[in-house]
Structures are given as C-alpha cells and as structure tokens.
Amino acid sequence: MPESTNNFQSLNPEANISWKLGPRDFVFKYIKFAPWILFCALIGLILAYVKLRYEIKIYAVQSSMLINSGRGGSRMMPDLMNYSWVRKAPT
C-alpha cells in the first residue's frame, strides 16, 4: 500500500518549476494580459481627467481685519467696535 502524504509538492510537480522561472519567463507568462492592463489604465486616466476638469473647485479662505483705533479715526469707529468679529489692535 503506498504511503499517503499531504505534501502539495508531490501532487503538483509543476509547483517547483514555477518558482524557478526568471524575470523574462514571468514577463512572457503575463504578456497576454497587456492589452487589458493598458485599456484599464487608459480608461482610468480618462475618468480622472473628466472628474478634475468638470469638478467644482472649492477653495478654503480665511482672513482677519485689524482696526487700529489708537489715533484719530472716523466717527464710525465706535460703532464698529460693538461687533464681535472686529478685533482691536494690540497696544
């Protein structure tokens, strides 16, 4: 009665050969998929261009206003200082 083994290498003798393939054999093995790879890359680039071209651009802007009330000024200056968004100049 033959011995039963669970060794995968004994069931599949081609498994050892695939690890001995060089870079050239690897390229020739998968060259048949090159048209699909190029097609998918081209579709991806076209979709990325269309998205960036027609997307609404959103910019983040932040600003502040410094009002120096130390010297002179207009009559409206006291009225402006009542608003919370106006910052007084440091003295």
GIUR-V149716 format. One record per pair of residues at least 12 apart in sequence whose C-alpha atoms are under 6 Angstrom apart, sorted by the first residue. I is the first residue (numbers start at 1). GAP is how many residues later the second one is. D is the distance in whole Angstrom. If there is no record, write none. Layout:
{{I/GAP/D} {I/GAP/D}}
//
This chain:
{{67/21/6} {67/22/6} {68/21/5}}
//
